[in-house]
Amino acid sequence: MSGSLSIAGLGPGSETMITPDVQQAIDEATDIVGYIPYVRRIVPRAGLTLHESDNRVEIDRANHALDMAQSGRRVVVVSSGDPGVFAMASAVFEALEAGHDARRTIDIRVLPGITAMLAAAAAAGAPLGHDFCAINLSDNLKPWHLIEKRLRLAAEADFAMAFYNPRSKSRPEGFARTLTILREACEPTRLITFAHAVSTPDQALTTVKLADATPDMADMRTVVLVGSSQTRIIERAGAPIVYTPRSVAVE
C-alpha cells in the first residue's frame, strides 16, 4: 500500500480559513500528527487516529509521521497558520534529510495555509502593503544576539515587521528588550498593531504609537505588526485602518 504525507496549515483559528485542499487531505487521512491544541481542532471519526505531542518535540513528531507514511498510512502533519512559516514543514524536511534514503520516495506535499501574520494584517487594513519581514522572537532555537541583530537591521532598512511568539511566561523579558531596540532605531510615532487571537471570537486589535507600547500588550496568542516609517492610520467611526502605501517617495 502506498502511503503519503501532507504537511498542512490550519490557518489562524477560524474554521472558515482552512483551505479546501487542506480539508480534503484531513478527510482522506488515516493519521493526524501535531502539537496538542492543533490536533484537537480536528473532528474525530472512524478510521482516523489522532497523534498529539508537546510543542518542543518537532523532530520526533516529524520522524513519527515519516515512519507511518512509509508504512503505507495517509498522514497529515498539522500546524496552525502556514506550515512553512515557523512551523512543521522545515522540521519534516530536516528529519527527511537526516534519515535513510528510502524515506525520500514518500509522496510528500506541503499544503499552504493563511498564516496569522496575514490574517492580522487583513484585520488591521494593509500594514504589510509594501516591503516587510517576519521575525520569530523566540530564542528557543536561535540565540538572542541574532534576534537583536535582525531587529536592528530590519529597522535600519525601514521594513514593516511582523513578530511571532513575542512574549511567553518563560521569557517575558524578550519583548521588553525588543521595544527598547525599536525605540533606539525608530521614531516614537511608529505605529504598532497588537493582533490578539486573530480570526477567533477572542480577536482584539490595538494600534498604538511606539512610544505608548508596553510589553504586556503582547502574549503568545498575539502577532505584533510594526509599521515602516511610511505606515499610516486612517481614523474613522469604528475601527481605524492601518496601511502602508504601495510606493516610497524618491528622496
N, C-alpha and C positions, 0 to 999 in steps of 0.2 A: 504493500500500500504506500502511495506517495504522500508524504507529509508536506506541510507548508508552515511558514512563519510570517505573520503580518505584524508590523510594529506600528501601532495606531494611536492617533491623538484624539482624545475625547472632548477637546475643546475646553473652554474656561470654566464651565459649570452647568450651563443650561443645556438640557437635552436637545433643544432645537438647534444647537450649534454643532451637533455631531453630523458629520457629512454622510451622505448615502453610501459611499464606498466603505467607510468605517463601520457603519451599521450592518452592511451586508457581510463584512468579514466576521463581525461578532455573531451574527445569526448563523453563520456556517461553521463556527469554531467548535472544536471539541474541548479546548482548554483556554482559559483566560489567565494570564500571568501579570502581576503588577503589585505596586505599592497598595497597602491595605485600603485607604479611602477611595482609590481609583477602581479597584476591583469591585468594591461594594456599590459602585454605580451601575454594575451590570446586573440585569434581572436574571436570577437563577432559572434554569429549565432542565428538563430531562436530556441527558446526553452531554451536558456541559459541566466541566469540572473547573472550579474557581481556585486559583492558587495565590493566596495573599502572602506578602512578605514585607519586612521592615524597609524603611527608606534608605538604609545605608548598606544594602546588600545587592547593589545593582548587578555586579558581575556574576554573583551566584545565581541571581534571577535570570540573567541572560543565558548562562550555561544550562540551567534547567529547561528553559524554553527551547534552546537549540537541540538538546538531547531528545526532548519529546517530539519535536518536529522531525528529527532524523529517524525516529522510531515509527513515523507514519501518522502522527497526530496533526490536526489542523489547529495551530497555536496562534493566539493573538496576545502580544505584549502590549498592555495599555499604559499610556501616560496621560496626564492632563495636558491641555493646550495642544502643542505640536510636538511630536516625538523627537524631532530633530533640534529643538530649542531647549537646551539644558535638561534633556530628558533621556529616554531609554534607547533611542536609535544608536547613538555613539557607543553606549555600553554593550549592546548586542554585537556591534561590529568589532569592538575591542576583543570580546570573547571569541568571535569567529576567527579573527586574525591569529589569536594566540593558540587556538585549538588545532585539532588534527585536520588534515586536508579534506577528509571525507565530508566534513560539515559544509564545505564550500559548494557542494552540489544541491544543498537545500534551496527550495523555492522561497526566496525572501522578498517581501515587499515592504516599503515604508509608505504608510497612508497618512498624508498630512492632515493637520487639524488647525483650528483657529486658536492661536496662542493668546495668552492673557494680555500680552503687550498690545496686540492689535485690537482685541476686544475693548480694552481700556481706552485706547486712542480713539476708537469709534464712538465710545460713550461720551468722551470729552469733546469731540469735534474732529480735529485733524492735527494734533500736536506733532505728529511724525510726518508731516506733509512734505518735508524736504529731507536732506541727509540726516541720518540718525544712526545710533549704535545701541546695542543691548549689552548690559554688563550684569553678571551674576555676582552679587555682593557677598555670597557665602564664601568663607575661606576654608571650607571642609576639604576641597580638592585642589586648592591653589593658595599660595602664601599671600598674606595681606599686602606685602610691599608691591606685588604685581597688580593687585586691585587698585592700590593707590596710584601707581604709575599710569594705568589705563584711564582712571578718572581724570587725572591732571591733563593727559594728552587729549582726551575727548573734549574736555572743557577748552583747552587751548585751540583745538580745531573748530570750536563752536558747533559741535554736533548737538542736536537734541539727543537725549539719552533715556533709555528705559532700564530700570533697575528691577531685577528679580531677587527674591529672597533677601529683602532689605534688613529685616530685624527679627531675630528669634530670641526666645527666652535664654538660650545658652550663650548667645553673643549679642547682647543688647547694645554694646558699645560701638559696633561696626557702623551703624547708620549715623550715629553722632559724629564719628570720625569722617564719614562721607560728607555730611553737611559742612563740617569745618573746611574740608578740601574745596568744596564748591564755593564757599564764601571767600576763600583765598583767591580763587580763579575767576569768579564770575561777578557780575554786578548784582547788587542786592535786590533789584527789581525782577530778576529772572523768575519766570513762572514755573511752579512745580505742582503737578496734579497727583494726588494720592487716590488711587482707584482700589477700593476695598471690595473683595468678593464679587468681582465684576461678573455680570450676567446671571447672578443668583438673586433670590429675594432679599439678601442682605447687602446688595450693592449700595455703595456710598462713594460719591466722588467729591473731593475737596480740592480746590485750586487756590494756592496762596503764593505770595512772593517769597523768594529765597530767604529774605530777612526774617520772615514770620514763620518759617518751617521749624518744627520741633521733632526730635526723634520719635516721640510717642505717637506721631501721626501715622507711622508705618508699623506693620507686623507681617507675618509670613503669608497672610492672605491678601497682601497689598502689592500692587505693581505701582512703582513710582515713575512718573514721566516728567523729565526735566526739559524744559524748552530750550531752544537756542536763543541767541540774543535777538533774533527776529520774531520769536513767537509772540502772539498777541492774544488778547482776550476780548470778546465781544459781550459786553454786559447787556442783558435783556430781561424781560419778565420771565421768570422761571430760571432754569439752569443756564449759566453762561456758556459760551462756545470758546474753546481754546483751539487756536490753529497756528500753523507755521506756513507762511507764504511759499509758493512754489518756486520763487526766484529770489536771488540776492542781488541787491543793487551793486553795480560796479563802482568801486572807490577810485 
